[in-house]
């Protein structure tokens, strides 16, 4: 009897403990998601209270919209520029830093510094470094006889410029993730590989490091892809999608539609599309990490 | 071959083998790379101490030719509302963190150690919600705040973040590792569940709480998206949001502009330099940057 009374008291307490969090999850996540879904079926705009259900018109509009296609294109092009660098450069630096003895911690700090900094503020610095007239980068280019580049004014260049800034801000982050993965590889595997004749660093990399790094590599690839799809800050501060929509990426378009033009219904459809992409990445990660984690 | 390299005579010229030369080159390249990573900060600090016309000078030098550091920083801190911006960022970040901990820790303990109906559904919801970024729910949250007339308030700036599903997940995993036998023994000794949380679980969870706190603080200090949506007046502007003003010629004194950029990014960078391990652990915890 006493035990079940204690049990009941414990259950009551459990409900009390989860109550605040549960209510807030309801108000901040569940109800808004339902409203995003319902809203995406209406022509709701913030400026008028009158709205109608329009079925899947917003989605039809989205897939027929040149502006949407453009934003998607820009996002993918940017991701193609950004992702290989975010992955490969970080991995190379992690491997190189791991082999350092005396400089390891200072190098780690220097590479990680951009990650902690406020990107919105550093974007202003990058704007100056990449200034087409007197920027340090163009001046350096000139010194080496390279042509001056119009980093933010040229439609064909602007996504490269944004990708460079994003690389700068993420390399230290991915490097730390890779370092964690590298440190967890047992040393005796390298010794065993050396006995088998894998002496060359590249041999060691492909026979031991790369297979053992599988889960970490997957994690970095997925999370970097999500980061690429969430590009926003530098666009908002530096280009506002310009010149001529050349840097209007997906999240910035959704922001404009919702909070500049107040096309809430359409923006809700864009938001759900965005969520779909994120879920897709999460799914890929869940599938692969389950298979790869048991070594 | 392997035998020969083991002999002592081979050892002295080992140092000149390409392997160690390679190591020197690697170090040099790594430091060159580090220079690229750090250069924007050096340029920013250097420019923040220059007069306007020197910022874009063709022959760039790190040491300012005319030192205007004092004027620039004085201008930013005392003539422009940067103290207000920094204070707003502090209030919002601290407020968010405290409520996150107050809501997440009890829920995580219940999910980890107590049996109740619905716990599986709640935990499943928590996991699902982790994948939902603010960018998806921002429209209804914004409309809701407009309807209740709370736009441009600290409440609006904090509201979407006061429950962290990530914190609930993280702490639940952490608390599960706490031995049940100790909790049972404490119950037998007459500890209430609240006492168990405060006196046993919390002290053991300090590393996880510290790492999460860093993660939360840095994420919200650097957040541009949500303040851009809900903040309308300069008195509620956060330090990060204030950087948006410069796209519309807010200040044509470039030296002072970079002094303000330095002031905005300094708190996180300095805190990082003082607690490096904790920062690296905290920030990389989720894997998703920003």
Boltz contact constraints between the chains, C-beta under 6 A:
constraints:
  - contact:
      token1: [A, 10]
      token2: [B, 114]
      max_distance: 6.0
  - contact:
      token1: [A, 11]
      token2: [B, 116]
      max_distance: 6.0
  - contact:
      token1: [A, 13]
      token2: [B, 193]
      max_distance: 6.0
  - contact:
      token1: [A, 14]
      token2: [B, 110]
      max_distance: 6.0
  - contact:
      token1: [A, 14]
      token2: [B, 114]
      max_distance: 6.0
  - contact:
      token1: [A, 14]
      token2: [B, 116]
      max_distance: 6.0
  - contact:
      token1: [A, 17]
      token2: [B, 106]
      max_distance: 6.0
  - contact:
      token1: [A, 17]
      token2: [B, 110]
      max_distance: 6.0
  - contact:
      token1: [A, 18]
      token2: [B, 107]
      max_distance: 6.0
  - contact:
      token1: [A, 18]
      token2: [B, 110]
      max_distance: 6.0
  - contact:
      token1: [A, 20]
      token2: [B, 103]
      max_distance: 6.0
  - contact:
      token1: [A, 21]
      token2: [B, 103]
      max_distance: 6.0
  - contact:
      token1: [A, 21]
      token2: [B, 107]
      max_distance: 6.0
  - contact:
      token1: [A, 21]
      token2: [B, 163]
      max_distance: 6.0
  - contact:
      token1: [A, 24]
      token2: [B, 163]
      max_distance: 6.0
  - contact:
      token1: [A, 25]
      token2: [B, 163]
      max_distance: 6.0
  - contact:
      token1: [A, 28]
      token2: [B, 160]
      max_distance: 6.0
  - contact:
      token1: [A, 28]
      token2: [B, 163]
      max_distance: 6.0
  - contact:
      token1: [A, 29]
      token2: [B, 129]
      max_distance: 6.0
  - contact:
      token1: [A, 29]
      token2: [B, 132]
      max_distance: 6.0
  - contact:
      token1: [A, 32]
      token2: [B, 137]
      max_distance: 6.0
  - contact:
      token1: [A, 32]
      token2: [B, 140]
      max_distance: 6.0
  - contact:
      token1: [A, 32]
      token2: [B, 141]
      max_distance: 6.0
  - contact:
      token1: [A, 35]
      token2: [B, 140]
      max_distance: 6.0
  - contact:
      token1: [A, 36]
      token2: [B, 140]
      max_distance: 6.0
  - contact:
      token1: [A, 96]
      token2: [B, 26]
      max_distance: 6.0
  - contact:
      token1: [A, 96]
      token2: [B, 30]
      max_distance: 6.0
  - contact:
      token1: [A, 107]
      token2: [B, 30]
      max_distance: 6.0
  - contact:
      token1: [A, 107]
      token2: [B, 34]
      max_distance: 6.0
  - contact:
      token1: [A, 109]
      token2: [B, 276]
      max_distance: 6.0
  - contact:
      token1: [A, 110]
      token2: [B, 34]
      max_distance: 6.0
  - contact:
      token1: [A, 110]
      token2: [B, 37]
      max_distance: 6.0
  - contact:
      token1: [A, 110]
      token2: [B, 38]
      max_distance: 6.0
  - contact:
      token1: [A, 111]
      token2: [B, 37]
      max_distance: 6.0
  - contact:
      token1: [A, 114]
      token2: [B, 37]
      max_distance: 6.0
  - contact:
      token1: [A, 116]
      token2: [B, 268]
      max_distance: 6.0
  - contact:
      token1: [A, 116]
      token2: [B, 269]
      max_distance: 6.0
  - contact:
      token1: [A, 116]
      token2: [B, 272]
      max_distance: 6.0
  - contact:
      token1: [A, 117]
      token2: [B, 265]
      max_distance: 6.0
  - contact:
      token1: [A, 117]
      token2: [B, 269]
      max_distance: 6.0
  - contact:
      token1: [A, 118]
      token2: [B, 222]
      max_distance: 6.0
  - contact:
      token1: [A, 118]
      token2: [B, 240]
      max_distance: 6.0
  - contact:
      token1: [A, 118]
      token2: [B, 264]
      max_distance: 6.0
  - contact:
      token1: [A, 118]
      token2: [B, 265]
      max_distance: 6.0
  - contact:
      token1: [A, 120]
      token2: [B, 224]
      max_distance: 6.0
  - contact:
      token1: [A, 120]
      token2: [B, 240]
      max_distance: 6.0
  - contact:
      token1: [A, 120]
      token2: [B, 243]
      max_distance: 6.0
  - contact:
      token1: [A, 121]
      token2: [B, 243]
      max_distance: 6.0
  - contact:
      token1: [A, 121]
      token2: [B, 261]
      max_distance: 6.0
  - contact:
      token1: [A, 121]
      token2: [B, 264]
      max_distance: 6.0
  - contact:
      token1: [A, 121]
      token2: [B, 265]
      max_distance: 6.0
  - contact:
      token1: [A, 122]
      token2: [B, 40]
      max_distance: 6.0
  - contact:
      token1: [A, 124]
      token2: [B, 246]
      max_distance: 6.0
  - contact:
      token1: [A, 124]
      token2: [B, 261]
      max_distance: 6.0
  - contact:
      token1: [A, 125]
      token2: [B, 40]
      max_distance: 6.0
  - contact:
      token1: [A, 125]
      token2: [B, 44]
      max_distance: 6.0
  - contact:
      token1: [A, 134]
      token2: [B, 56]
      max_distance: 6.0
  - contact:
      token1: [A, 136]
      token2: [B, 60]
      max_distance: 6.0
  - contact:
      token1: [A, 170]
      token2: [B, 289]
      max_distance: 6.0
  - contact:
      token1: [A, 173]
      token2: [B, 289]
      max_distance: 6.0
  - contact:
      token1: [A, 176]
      token2: [B, 280]
      max_distance: 6.0
  - contact:
      token1: [A, 176]
      token2: [B, 284]
      max_distance: 6.0
  - contact:
      token1: [A, 177]
      token2: [B, 284]
      max_distance: 6.0
  - contact:
      token1: [A, 219]
      token2: [B, 287]
      max_distance: 6.0
  - contact:
      token1: [A, 223]
      token2: [B, 287]
      max_distance: 6.0
  - contact:
      token1: [A, 223]
      token2: [B, 288]
      max_distance: 6.0
  - contact:
      token1: [A, 226]
      token2: [B, 288]
      max_distance: 6.0
  - contact:
      token1: [A, 227]
      token2: [B, 289]
      max_distance: 6.0
  - contact:
      token1: [A, 232]
      token2: [B, 225]
      max_distance: 6.0
  - contact:
      token1: [A, 233]
      token2: [B, 224]
      max_distance: 6.0
  - contact:
      token1: [A, 251]
      token2: [B, 135]
      max_distance: 6.0
  - contact:
      token1: [A, 258]
      token2: [B, 139]
      max_distance: 6.0
  - contact:
      token1: [A, 259]
      token2: [B, 229]
      max_distance: 6.0
  - contact:
      token1: [A, 264]
      token2: [B, 139]
      max_distance: 6.0
  - contact:
      token1: [A, 267]
      token2: [B, 139]
      max_distance: 6.0
  - contact:
      token1: [A, 268]
      token2: [B, 139]
      max_distance: 6.0
  - contact:
      token1: [A, 271]
      token2: [B, 136]
      max_distance: 6.0
  - contact:
      token1: [A, 275]
      token2: [B, 136]
      max_distance: 6.0
  - contact:
      token1: [A, 278]
      token2: [B, 131]
      max_distance: 6.0
  - contact:
      token1: [A, 282]
      token2: [B, 131]
      max_distance: 6.0
